[in-house]
């Protein structure tokens, strides 16, 4: 009688453990899906913003080059001035890339991937 009770308890513990492991696996998959979708949506939205921003910058720089060219009576000099302007900006961004580009990207991805689920649940309740 005692052996059957122990065997029943062991089988209940095994069943409960299997259920717990399966629930944790489902939770892990859902959490992974949520975080991956946040990263993918961030990449897509950032790409779209950069694409539209690039088009805006292209037309703005063409207009500025033509305007500067009309001031200098030489369209070639206008485009040269704009090229030098972009060269200066490029060099500034290159030498400051760690603080202006790399660190913010790492920080944003870190916030998305390693957020605490308890904070998410607290925000959802409020």
Secondary structure, 3 states (H helix, E strand, C coil): CHHHHHHHHHHHHHHHHHHHHHHHHHHHHHHHHHHHHHHHHHHHHHHHHHHHHHHHHHHHHHHHHHHHHHHHCCHHHHHHHHHHHHHHHHHHHHHCHHHHHHHHHHHHHHHHHCCCHHHHHHHHHC
